[in-house]
Amino acid sequence: MNASARTARVLLPTVAAALLLGACARSGGAAESPAGAPTKPAASPAPTTKVTGRTPAGTLLVADFGADTVSFVDPAKGAFDSVRVGTAPYGLVVGEDGRAWVATAEGVAVVDTVARKRIALVPYETETGRATTGEYRGGGMGIALSPDGRQVYVGVNVPGGNGVLEIVDTAKLEVPETVPVGRRPFDVDVSRDGSEVYATNHDSFDVTVVPTRSPGDTRRIEVAPYGTEGGLGSWLKPHYTAVRPSDGKLLLPFEGERLAVVDPRTGRTQIERMTADTHQHGAALAPDGSLLVVGTGPIDPSEDKGASLTVRAPDGKERVYELDGPHEDVAVSADGRTAYVTGGFTRDGYWDGITVVDLDSGDTRRLAAGERPLGIAVL
C-alpha cells in the first residue's frame, strides 16, 4: 500500500473530528480501537500461593495501568504479589541496585523490588491537573534511567499542551530540572554513553533530543514517514523507540510497514521496509541486537493483519509471530530466548495478562498479570 493510500484511509473525515480525537485515543479517555479487536480475552488464572522473602531473579515487574499498582510476576506461574505505587502507572525502569522507577499520574514512584515495597514518591514539578486515569491522563509516560543510575528521565504529559521531560536526581529524590518537549511523550530513551536523552512525542510527530550536559539546548526531529496530515486525529504517529547499539541511531516502527531509522546527530531519517502490516506500539532490543516490535492489531481489519510480535534481526530479516488479541509493550529475558508481551494496551480491547513468546519457535502461552499491564521489565 502506498503512503497516500494508507494516509487517506486512516485520517478522520472532518477537521472537527480531528480536534476531538488524539489517536491513539478519543479525548474523553476511551482509547482508539480498531473494528473487530477482541476485548479482554481470558488469561490463565493467577497462582494462589504468595511468594515470601526476597524476590527471585527473573521475576517480571509490570505496571498495572488499570489499577494503582505494579505486579510481580513469576514467568512460569503468573502474578504473585503487587505494590501500590500511585494512580495509573505507565512506564517503568529498573536499576542495577534493584530500585524500580515508575511513572504514575501522581509522580515517580520508587519501589524496592527486593523487599517489594514502595519507598518514595517524587512529585512532578509540572502542573498536570488532578491525578486521573485513562490514556490521556496527565503525568508520567515514558521513563528511562541514565547509565550511571544518577538520573531518571520521565516524559510528563500535560493535557492540552506540550509535554515536559523531568529529570529526577536519584540520590536526593527531587527534580532539579525540567525541559519542554513535544506532545504526549510516549517513550523516553537514553544514548548508551548517557550524553543524550530522546523523548518520543506521539501527538507532535517528533523526537526531542536533550543533551544531558546542557538540557536546555534541545533539538526537534520530525519523524513522520506518512506525513502529518490529520494532526491529532491521525493514527500514523511515533509511539516507542529503541536505540540501536551498533551506531546509536533511533529505531521507530510504523504500521508494520516502515521502520524509521533516525540519526539523532544529523536529524536525517532513512526508511526501511517492515512486514507485519499492523498498527505497532512497544519496541525493545534483544541481547543479539534484534528489534522486537509489538503489533497491536489492525487499523482496518479488511486490509491489515492482526496483533503480532515482530523479531527483526540486525540484517533486517523478520519473523512475525501472531498474537491473540491486543498487546502493548515488550521485554526480553536475559538470555534472549523469551519475550514477554503485555496485554494492557493503551487502546480499547485490552486484557489482564502477558503473552510469553519463545523466540526460537514462536510458541506462546498466557499468564495472568495485574490489571491492564503496560510497562514491563525483567528483574
ChimeraX attribute file (.defattr): number of C-alpha atoms within 10 A of each C-alpha:
attribute: neighborCount
match mode: 1-to-1
recipient: residues
	/A:1	9
	/A:2	7
	/A:3	10
	/A:4	10
	/A:5	10
	/A:6	13
	/A:7	19
	/A:8	13
	/A:9	11
	/A:10	15
	/A:11	18
	/A:12	19
	/A:13	12
	/A:14	10
	/A:15	12
	/A:16	10
	/A:17	15
	/A:18	18
	/A:19	15
	/A:20	14
	/A:21	21
	/A:22	23
	/A:23	21
	/A:24	24
	/A:25	22
	/A:26	20
	/A:27	19
	/A:28	13
	/A:29	15
	/A:30	15
	/A:31	21
	/A:32	20
	/A:33	23
	/A:34	17
	/A:35	12
	/A:36	15
	/A:37	20
	/A:38	16
	/A:39	13
	/A:40	17
	/A:41	14
	/A:42	12
	/A:43	18
	/A:44	15
	/A:45	14
	/A:46	17
	/A:47	15
	/A:48	10
	/A:49	9
	/A:50	9
	/A:51	14
	/A:52	11
	/A:53	9
	/A:54	10
	/A:55	18
	/A:56	14
	/A:57	10
	/A:58	14
	/A:59	21
	/A:60	22
	/A:61	26
	/A:62	32
	/A:63	33
	/A:64	30
	/A:65	28
	/A:66	20
	/A:67	18
	/A:68	21
	/A:69	25
	/A:70	34
	/A:71	25
	/A:72	26
	/A:73	27
	/A:74	23
	/A:75	21
	/A:76	11
	/A:77	16
	/A:78	25
	/A:79	28
	/A:80	20
	/A:81	20
	/A:82	20
	/A:83	18
	/A:84	17
	/A:85	29
	/A:86	22
	/A:87	22
	/A:88	29
	/A:89	32
	/A:90	28
	/A:91	30
	/A:92	28
	/A:93	20
	/A:94	22
	/A:95	17
	/A:96	10
	/A:97	10
	/A:98	13
	/A:99	22
	/A:100	24
	/A:101	29
	/A:102	31
	/A:103	33
	/A:104	33
	/A:105	30
	/A:106	23
	/A:107	25
	/A:108	31
	/A:109	23
	/A:110	22
	/A:111	23
	/A:112	18
	/A:113	21
	/A:114	16
	/A:115	14
	/A:116	20
	/A:117	16
	/A:118	20
	/A:119	12
	/A:120	15
	/A:121	20
	/A:122	19
	/A:123	18
	/A:124	23
	/A:125	16
	/A:126	17
	/A:127	13
	/A:128	21
	/A:129	13
	/A:130	11
	/A:131	15
	/A:132	17
	/A:133	19
	/A:134	17
	/A:135	23
	/A:136	22
	/A:137	24
	/A:138	26
	/A:139	35
	/A:140	34
	/A:141	26
	/A:142	29
	/A:143	28
	/A:144	27
	/A:145	25
	/A:146	21
	/A:147	16
	/A:148	10
	/A:149	16
	/A:150	14
	/A:151	20
	/A:152	23
	/A:153	27
	/A:154	34
	/A:155	34
	/A:156	34
	/A:157	29
	/A:158	22
	/A:159	17
	/A:160	12
	/A:161	12
	/A:162	17
	/A:163	28
	/A:164	25
	/A:165	29
	/A:166	26
	/A:167	24
	/A:168	23
	/A:169	17
	/A:170	18
	/A:171	9
	/A:172	10
	/A:173	16
	/A:174	17
	/A:175	18
	/A:176	11
	/A:177	13
	/A:178	20
	/A:179	16
	/A:180	17
	/A:181	28
	/A:182	26
	/A:183	26
	/A:184	32
	/A:185	33
	/A:186	28
	/A:187	26
	/A:188	25
	/A:189	25
	/A:190	25
	/A:191	20
	/A:192	16
	/A:193	10
	/A:194	17
	/A:195	14
	/A:196	20
	/A:197	24
	/A:198	29
	/A:199	32
	/A:200	32
	/A:201	29
	/A:202	25
	/A:203	27
	/A:204	22
	/A:205	25
	/A:206	22
	/A:207	29
	/A:208	24
	/A:209	23
	/A:210	23
	/A:211	18
	/A:212	17
	/A:213	10
	/A:214	10
	/A:215	17
	/A:216	13
	/A:217	11
	/A:218	18
	/A:219	16
	/A:220	17
	/A:221	20
	/A:222	20
	/A:223	24
	/A:224	17
	/A:225	19
	/A:226	18
	/A:227	16
	/A:228	19
	/A:229	13
	/A:230	22
	/A:231	21
	/A:232	26
	/A:233	27
	/A:234	23
	/A:235	26
	/A:236	28
	/A:237	30
	/A:238	28
	/A:239	24
	/A:240	28
	/A:241	27
	/A:242	25
	/A:243	22
	/A:244	19
	/A:245	14
	/A:246	9
	/A:247	9
	/A:248	17
	/A:249	19
	/A:250	23
	/A:251	22
	/A:252	25
	/A:253	32
	/A:254	28
	/A:255	26
	/A:256	26
	/A:257	17
	/A:258	19
	/A:259	20
	/A:260	23
	/A:261	21
	/A:262	22
	/A:263	16
	/A:264	20
	/A:265	11
	/A:266	8
	/A:267	14
	/A:268	13
	/A:269	20
	/A:270	12
	/A:271	15
	/A:272	12
	/A:273	13
	/A:274	19
	/A:275	16
	/A:276	27
	/A:277	23
	/A:278	24
	/A:279	25
	/A:280	31
	/A:281	27
	/A:282	28
	/A:283	25
	/A:284	23
	/A:285	22
	/A:286	20
	/A:287	14
	/A:288	11
	/A:289	16
	/A:290	20
	/A:291	22
	/A:292	27
	/A:293	30
	/A:294	31
	/A:295	33
	/A:296	34
	/A:297	30
	/A:298	24
	/A:299	23
	/A:300	16
	/A:301	14
	/A:302	9
	/A:303	11
	/A:304	16
	/A:305	20
	/A:306	23
	/A:307	26
	/A:308	26
	/A:309	27
	/A:310	24
	/A:311	23
	/A:312	20
	/A:313	16
	/A:314	13
	/A:315	8
	/A:316	13
	/A:317	11
	/A:318	17
	/A:319	17
	/A:320	20
	/A:321	20
	/A:322	18
	/A:323	23
	/A:324	17
	/A:325	23
	/A:326	30
	/A:327	34
	/A:328	27
	/A:329	29
	/A:330	26
	/A:331	23
	/A:332	22
	/A:333	18
	/A:334	13
	/A:335	9
	/A:336	17
	/A:337	14
	/A:338	20
	/A:339	24
	/A:340	24
	/A:341	29
	/A:342	31
	/A:343	32
	/A:344	30
	/A:345	25
	/A:346	28
	/A:347	23
	/A:348	20
	/A:349	24
	/A:350	27
	/A:351	25
	/A:352	24
	/A:353	32
	/A:354	34
	/A:355	24
	/A:356	23
	/A:357	22
	/A:358	16
	/A:359	19
	/A:360	10
	/A:361	9
	/A:362	17
	/A:363	14
	/A:364	17
	/A:365	15
	/A:366	23
	/A:367	26
	/A:368	25
	/A:369	36
	/A:370	29
	/A:371	22
	/A:372	27
	/A:373	35
	/A:374	31
	/A:375	30
	/A:376	27
	/A:377	21
	/A:378	19
	/A:379	22
